């Protein structure tokens, strides 16, 4: 993914390029970062994808599809089910006039971090092009140890077994000799 993927390539060439680069622009793509953690809250692994969005919005349907796709992929790869735990959007929507104040500020204000409470449309506010790559939807999944043990036991319980039937031979009388 390059910086060009986040720029509006339909830019009117008569428009002042500096004006364009310093003012928030609508987003056309959004990074989605999927983090999978164990029940003890340690991160197992992270994967990332970039998805196209329309009018600065990732639709609820596309969001649900991406989540289900990642959950299925994890089940196939490691035999575990990961439940959706949390979602938040990092959306750096500074105005050009606020950039210098932001860079000078010593406070760790998290005004760019927005929790996503439900599976809903995700709205990404316009960003200054040089900050557009920072914007991302972070989705955290959690797997449980019980689920892992259950999946492991389930895999063994339902594995194919070869059954060999032994046919008994006709009965013969055996005599004991004393």
C-alpha positions as CSV (number, residue, x, y, z in Angstrom):
1,X,0.0,0.0,0.0
2,X,1.4,3.4,-1.0
3,X,0.6,6.9,0.0
4,X,-1.1,7.3,-3.4
5,X,-3.8,4.8,-2.2
6,X,-4.9,7.4,0.3
7,X,-4.9,10.4,-2.0
8,X,-7.7,11.6,-4.2
9,X,-6.4,10.9,-7.7
10,X,-9.3,12.8,-9.3
11,X,-7.8,16.0,-8.0
12,X,-8.5,19.1,-10.1
13,X,-5.1,20.1,-11.4
14,X,-6.1,23.8,-11.1
15,X,-6.4,23.3,-7.3
16,X,-3.4,24.5,-5.3
17,X,-1.6,21.3,-4.2
18,X,-0.4,22.9,-0.9
19,X,-4.1,23.7,-0.1
20,X,-5.0,20.1,-0.9
21,X,-2.2,18.5,1.2
22,X,-2.9,20.6,4.2
23,X,-6.6,20.3,4.5
24,X,-8.6,17.2,5.5
25,X,-9.7,15.0,2.6
26,X,-12.3,12.2,2.5
27,X,-10.9,8.7,3.0
28,X,-11.2,6.2,0.2
29,X,-9.5,3.3,2.0
30,X,-9.3,2.1,5.6
31,X,-6.8,-0.1,7.3
32,X,-8.3,-2.8,9.5
33,X,-6.0,-4.4,12.1
34,X,-7.2,-7.7,13.5
35,X,-5.5,-8.7,16.8
36,X,-6.1,-12.2,18.2
37,X,-5.4,-12.7,21.9
38,X,-5.4,-15.6,24.3
39,X,-7.6,-15.7,27.4
40,X,-4.7,-14.4,29.5
41,X,-4.8,-11.2,27.3
42,X,-1.5,-11.9,25.4
43,X,-1.6,-11.2,21.7
44,X,-1.1,-14.4,19.7
45,X,-0.9,-12.6,16.3
46,X,-2.0,-9.6,14.3
47,X,-3.1,-9.4,10.7
48,X,-3.9,-6.3,8.7
49,X,-5.9,-5.5,5.6
50,X,-6.9,-2.4,3.7
51,X,-10.4,-2.1,2.4
52,X,-12.1,0.4,0.1
53,X,-14.7,2.6,1.7
54,X,-17.4,4.7,0.2
55,X,-18.1,8.3,1.2
56,X,-15.8,7.9,4.3
57,X,-18.0,5.0,5.5
58,X,-17.3,1.3,6.1
59,X,-20.7,-0.2,5.9
60,X,-22.1,-2.5,8.7
61,X,-22.4,-5.3,6.2
62,X,-18.8,-5.1,5.0
63,X,-17.6,-4.9,8.6
64,X,-19.6,-8.0,9.7
65,X,-18.3,-9.8,6.6
66,X,-14.7,-8.9,7.4
67,X,-15.1,-10.1,11.0
68,X,-16.7,-13.4,10.1
69,X,-14.0,-14.0,7.4
70,X,-11.2,-13.5,9.9
71,X,-12.9,-15.7,12.5
72,X,-13.4,-18.5,10.0
73,X,-9.8,-18.1,8.8
74,X,-8.5,-18.5,12.4
75,X,-10.7,-21.5,13.0
76,X,-9.3,-23.2,9.9
77,X,-5.7,-22.3,10.7
78,X,-5.5,-23.1,14.4
79,X,-8.8,-24.9,15.2
80,X,-9.9,-22.2,17.7
81,X,-12.9,-19.8,17.7
82,X,-12.1,-16.2,18.5
83,X,-14.9,-14.1,19.8
84,X,-15.2,-10.4,19.1
85,X,-13.9,-8.6,22.2
86,X,-13.6,-4.9,21.3
87,X,-13.4,-2.4,18.4
88,X,-12.0,1.1,18.1
89,X,-11.3,3.5,15.4
90,X,-8.2,5.7,15.3
91,X,-9.2,8.6,13.2
92,X,-6.7,11.6,13.1
93,X,-9.0,14.3,11.9
94,X,-6.9,17.4,12.7
95,X,-7.5,20.6,10.9
96,X,-4.4,22.3,9.3
97,X,-4.5,25.1,11.8
98,X,-4.4,22.6,14.7
99,X,-1.3,20.7,13.6
100,X,1.3,23.0,15.3
101,X,-0.7,23.0,18.6
102,X,-1.0,19.3,18.4
103,X,2.7,18.8,17.9
104,X,3.5,21.1,20.8
105,X,1.0,19.6,23.3
106,X,2.5,17.5,26.1
107,X,-0.8,16.0,27.1
108,X,-1.7,12.5,26.0
109,X,-5.2,13.3,25.0
110,X,-6.9,10.4,23.2
111,X,-9.3,12.4,21.1
112,X,-8.5,10.4,18.0
113,X,-9.5,7.1,19.5
114,X,-13.2,6.3,19.1
115,X,-14.7,3.1,20.7
116,X,-17.1,1.3,18.4
117,X,-19.8,-0.1,20.6
118,X,-21.8,-2.2,18.2
119,X,-21.6,-3.7,14.7
120,X,-22.6,-0.5,12.9
121,X,-21.5,1.7,10.0
122,X,-18.1,3.1,10.8
123,X,-17.6,6.7,9.8
124,X,-14.1,7.9,9.1
125,X,-13.7,11.7,9.2
126,X,-11.6,13.4,6.6
127,X,-7.9,13.5,7.3
128,X,-4.9,15.6,6.2
129,X,-3.3,13.3,3.6
130,X,0.0,13.0,5.4
131,X,-1.9,11.5,8.5
132,X,-4.3,9.3,6.5
133,X,-2.2,6.2,6.9
134,X,-2.5,6.4,10.7
135,X,-6.3,6.0,10.5
136,X,-7.3,2.4,11.2
137,X,-10.1,0.3,12.6
138,X,-8.7,-2.0,15.3
139,X,-10.6,-5.2,16.1
140,X,-9.6,-7.3,19.0
141,X,-10.7,-11.0,19.3
142,X,-10.3,-13.3,22.2
143,X,-10.0,-17.1,22.3
144,X,-10.5,-19.1,25.4
145,X,-8.4,-21.9,26.7
146,X,-11.6,-24.0,27.1
147,X,-12.4,-23.5,23.5
148,X,-8.9,-24.7,22.5
149,X,-9.2,-27.8,24.7
150,X,-12.7,-28.5,23.4
151,X,-11.6,-28.0,19.8
152,X,-8.7,-30.4,20.3
153,X,-10.8,-33.0,22.0
154,X,-13.5,-32.6,19.4
155,X,-11.0,-33.1,16.6
156,X,-9.8,-36.4,18.2
157,X,-13.3,-37.6,19.0
158,X,-14.5,-37.1,15.4
159,X,-11.5,-38.4,13.6
160,X,-12.0,-41.2,11.2
161,X,-11.2,-44.6,12.5
162,X,-10.8,-47.8,10.6
163,X,-12.9,-50.6,11.9
164,X,-11.8,-54.1,11.1
165,X,-14.4,-56.8,11.7
166,X,-13.1,-60.2,12.5
167,X,-15.4,-63.0,11.4
168,X,-15.5,-65.9,13.7
169,X,-14.5,-69.3,12.4
170,X,-17.0,-72.1,12.6
171,X,-17.0,-73.7,16.0
172,X,-15.0,-76.8,16.4
173,X,-15.2,-78.9,19.4
174,X,-12.1,-79.1,21.3
175,X,-11.5,-82.0,23.4
176,X,-9.3,-81.9,26.4
177,X,-6.9,-84.6,26.9
178,X,-6.1,-85.7,30.4
